[in-house]
Amino acid sequence: MLKFSVPQNIIVDYGGVGRLGSYASELKMTNALIIADPFLAEAPLAKQAAESLDAAGIKHTMFSDVKPNPTAVCVEEGEAAFKKAGCDSIIAIGGGSSLDVAKAIGVVVKYGGEIGDYEGMNNVPGPIVPFIAIPTTAGTGSEVTSFSVITDEARNYKLTVGSKLLLPAYAILDPGVLATVPARVAAACGTDAMVHAIESFTNTVDSTFSGMYSLEALRLIGKYFKRFYARRDDAEAARGMMVAATMAGIAFEATRLGLVHAMSHPISAFFHVAHGEANGLLLPSILEFNALADKGQYELMHEALFPEADYYDTESFVQEIRELLDAVGIPDSLETANVDRDAFLAVVDQMTEDAMKSGNVAVNPRSVTPNDVKALYRAL
């Protein structure tokens, strides 16, 4: 059976943050909790959003206690802020962390309990509060995906809540917001988008429709990633990467992902490596591991990413991926990722157990055993 849907409004609007009040009014928002990280909360972007809401007569409260790899405690604090201010809606401005927190808060303020109570697929009982997502990075795809990933610090474990009911009503893509993104963030998020496109295209789920999004995302990434990394204020490159990230998000929303994401989440949970950097650290070796299951997808991806290349084989494809990751400063070893090797090896068994729990393992193109995962971790 094949199922594919894009059930929300995606708005590509240069300067769209300045029109936020109009979009919020369409959703009948009257009192919004704005969720952003501490840096964005003090940035001109947040002020612009607030002024637009003010002009539309919409009250708002800022919640800015959001950190990378957000925790269940952060969700509880956001829930308290929402209730204290009497909010009826949520506007998330930021990267995947802010959007993940927003989705989780949207659940618990409506249905109570802790976010862990909703872990797994389709455990959210109904629609969440009205929700607008404004991504400020080009990578996570969270604005078009029905997943919220939250770290349970007590278990050093990333729990996932999955439901179509988490999708924002509007995803506003404003390429202008990317102009001030730090280069390292641009690199990590762009890598995340590339891995989304690769894994959604190569896993075992039918990609009849989603594959078009995956390959177009890769084409845009191949064209714009290094250019955007060098100049985040390049409007054309920013738009290209933002659209690529959203397309890759649409693709993996339909198909899930694969072993890279299954294995990267434990690395981030234990060692606080940025998600995109953890993905990039793993991608080349897992491409090599999965090559035995390739059914022609690798060559199509190579054509999309590297159209100027005059030769293709698996080895050259993986090497070109390594070179692209190196060009944007993604770590290629535990050492360059600032992870202590002895500490890493000490928790390989636990990370393997956590990785094998991921639903992404089941759709990986090549069958995976715990010993495979341990070997891949130890080879980093």
N, C-alpha and C positions, 0 to 999 in steps of 0.2 A: 504494500500500500504506500502511496506517495501523498504526503500532505505538505502544502506550502502556503504561507500567508504573510502579508505585510499589513498588519491590522491597525496601524496608527498613522497620524499625520506627520510627515517629515518635511520640514520647511528649511530650504537653503536660502538664507536671507542675509546678505552682507549688511551689517548694521542692525540685524534683527533684535539684538538685546535692547536697543532703543525703542522698539515697538512691543516689548514684553507686555506692557499693560493692556494693549489691545488683544493680544493672544490670551492673556489671563481672563479678561472680561468675557471672551467667547466661552470659556469654561465655567463662568459664573463664580469665579474665585472672589472672596470678599476679605479674607484674612490669611495670608500665606506665610508659611515658615520657609525662609530662604536658607538653603543648606549649601555651605561653601567651606573650603579649608581656610585656616587663619590668614594666609597670604591673600587669597582672593577676596576675603571678606573686607579687607582694607584697600583693595585695588580700585581703580576708577571704574572697572567693569561692574562691580557690585553697586557702586554709587549710581551708575547709569541705569541699572536694573531697578533700583529703588525709586529713582526719579520717575521712571516710566510707570511704575505701579502707583506712585503718588498721584500722577497726572490722571490716572484712571480711577482714582478713589479707592484703591485697594490697600488695606492695611497690611503690614508685613513685619516680621521679626527675624533677625539673623541668628542662625545657629552655626557656629564656626569651629566647634571642637571636633574636627575631622582630620584624621591622620591617614597616611598610606596603610594599606592592609587593615581597614577599620575593624573595630572590635565590637563584641556584643554589649560592652559597657557604653560605648559611644552611641549605640542604638537606644539604650535605656535613657541616656542623657538627652538625646534628641526628642524622644517621646515626652519626657518631662517638660522640655521647652515648648513643644507643640501644645500641650495641654495647658500649661501656665498662661500662654498668650491667647488661648481660645481660638487657635487656628482651625481652618477648615480645608486647607490645601497645602501643597508642597511645591516649591520651585527649587530644583537642584542645579547649581552652577559649578562645574568643575570636571575633573576626570572621573575615572571609574570608581574611586573611593567615595566621592560625594554622591554619585548616582546610586551606588550600592546601598549606602546608608539611607538615602531617601526612600528607596524601595522598601527597605526593612522597616523604617519608621512608619511608612504608609500602611504597612500591615498591622503593626502592634497598636497603633493609635486607634485603628478601626476595630480590631478583633481581640485585643488584650493578650496577656501572657508574655512570654519571652520569644525572641526571634528563633531560637533553637526549637521551639515547639512546632515550627512550620518547615523544618528541614526536610529536604527531599523534593519530589516532584508533585505538583498539584495538591498541596496541602493548605493552600490559602482558600478560605471558604467563599470569598466573594470579592467584588471590586474594592480596590483601595481608594483612598481619598484622591481628589483631582490632583494631577501631577504633571508638571512640565519639566523637561530635561534640557539643559543648555550645556552641551559638552564644551570644555575648554582645552581639550587635547584631541589629537587625531590618532586614535588607537584602540581604545577599549571596546567600542561598539555598544557600551552599556545603554545608550539612548534608544537602542532598537532591540534589546535582548531581554528576555523574561527571567533573568537570573540575578540574584543578589548573593555575593560571596562575602561572608563575615567571619572574622577570626575569633574563635573561642580560645582565649588565652589560657584558661584553666587546663585545656587539653593540647595546646599548641597545634590546633586543628582548624582548618578552614571549612566551615559548613556552608552548604549551598541551598538556597531556597529557590525553587523554580516554579513559575506559574505565568501564563499569559496575562494574568490579572495584574502583574507587576509593571507591565509596559506603560510608559508615560503616554498621556493623551496626545501631547505634542512633543516632538523632538525638534528643537530650533538649532540649525547648524549655521553659525555666524562665523565665517572664516576670519573675520577681523580680530576675533578674540585670541587667535593663535600667535599674534605678532610678538607677544612678550613671553611666550613659553620658553623656558630654559632649554639649551641644546640637549642636555642629558635627558630631560623629560621627553623632548621630541623624538629622540632616538629610541627610548624604551617603549613609548607608545606606538611609534611606527613599526617597531619590531613586533609588538603584540598584534597589530593589525595584519601584518604579513603572516604571522603564524596562524591567526584565525582563518585567513584565506586558504593557506596551505592545508591545514588540518580539515577544514570543512570540505575541501575538494577531494582529498585523498582517503577520507575514512569510508566506512562500509555503508553509510546511509545513502540512499538514492539522491543524486545531485542533479537530476534532470533540469530543475529550475534553478536551484541554488548555485550550481556550477557557473552560471553566467555571471552572477554577482562575484563569486570567488575569483574568476579569471580577470574580470574587469578591475577588481580591486588590486590584483597583482600587477596588471598593466599600469595602473595609476601609480602604484608604489614604485615600480621599476623606473617610471618616468620622473617622479617628483621627490622620492624619499631623500636622496643625498642633497638635492637642491633645497628642500625645505629645512633639512638639518643645518645647512650652511646659512640660510636666511629665512627665519621664521616670519619676517615681514613681507616676504614675497607672496603677494595676494594670490597669484595663479597657483603656485605650489601649495599654499595653505589650503586653498579650496580643493585641489586635487587630493591631498592627503586626508582631509576631513571627509570627503565623499567616499574615498577608498575605505576608510575605517568603518563608516556606516554600512557600506556595501558588504564588507567582510562580516560585520555584525549580523546583517540580515541573513547571510549565508549560514553562519554557524548557529543562528537561532533555529534554523530548519534542520540542521544535521548533527549538532553537537561538535566536538572537537577530536582530540586524540591523545596520544601518550605524552606529548610535550606538556600540555596543560595538566594532565594528571600528575606528572612528576614535578612540575614547577611550583605548584601550590604548596607542597610540603617544604620546599627550599625557602620560599618566602615566609612561611609560618615559623620555621625554626630560626632562620638567619636574617630575616628582614631585608632580603634582597628584593629590589623593585620587581614587580611581576614581569614586566616586559624584558628586563635584563635576565631574569631566571629563564624565561622562554628562549631568549637568544643563546644563552649558555648551553641549553639542551638541544636546540634545533638541529645543528649539523649532524650530531651523532645519531639522533633519532631518525633523521632522513635516511642515513645509511642503514640503520636497523630496519626501517620499513621498506627499503628498496626491493627486498625480495617479494613484496606484495604489489609492486607497482604494475598497473595495467595500462600504462601509457600516459598517466596523469603527469608524471614528472616532466616529460618532454613538453607537454602543453603549458605547464607552469614556467618552464625555462623560456619558452617562446614569449610568454607574457611579461616576465620579469626582465629578461635580457635579450630584447629583440635584435640587438646589434651583434650578438654572438654568432660566429660562423661555424660552430661545432657544438654538438651535444652528445654527452653520455652522462651517466649518473655521477661519476666521479667529478667531472667538470662542473656539473650543476651544483653539487654540494660545495665545491671549492669557491664558486662564484658567490654562493650564499655566505660563506665564511668571509670573503673579501668585502661584501656589502656590509655585513655586521661590523667588521673591523673599521670600515670607513666611517661609520657613525658612532664608533666608540663603545660598542657593546662588549662586555667582558667575555673572554674566551677560555677562562679557567677559574677554578675556585680562588686562586691567588689574586687574579685581577678583579674578582668580584668581592674581595676582602672577606672571604670566608676561611676560617681556620680549618685546615684539612683534617687534623686529628679530631676536632669537635664534630666535623661533618661525618667522618667515618664512624664515629661513636653512635650516631643516630640513624645510620643508613637503614637498619632493620625497621625502626619505627616509621621513617619516611616511606619505606617500601610498603608497609602495611597501610599507611594513609593513602598512598598513590593508588594502590589496588582497589580501594573503596570507591574511587571515582568512576562515575558512569562513562567517562570518556575512554576508559580502558576497553570497554566492551565494543566500542565502534572503531577502535584503532585498526588500520588496514591489515596489520600483522598480529597474529595471536601473541599475547604477552603473558609470561609467567613471572612470579615474584623473583626468581633468580635472574631473569632478564633485566628487571628493574634494578636490582642490586648491582648487577654488572655495569649497567649504564651510569648509575650514580658513582660507582667507584672509579670509573674511567674519566670522570671530569677533572 
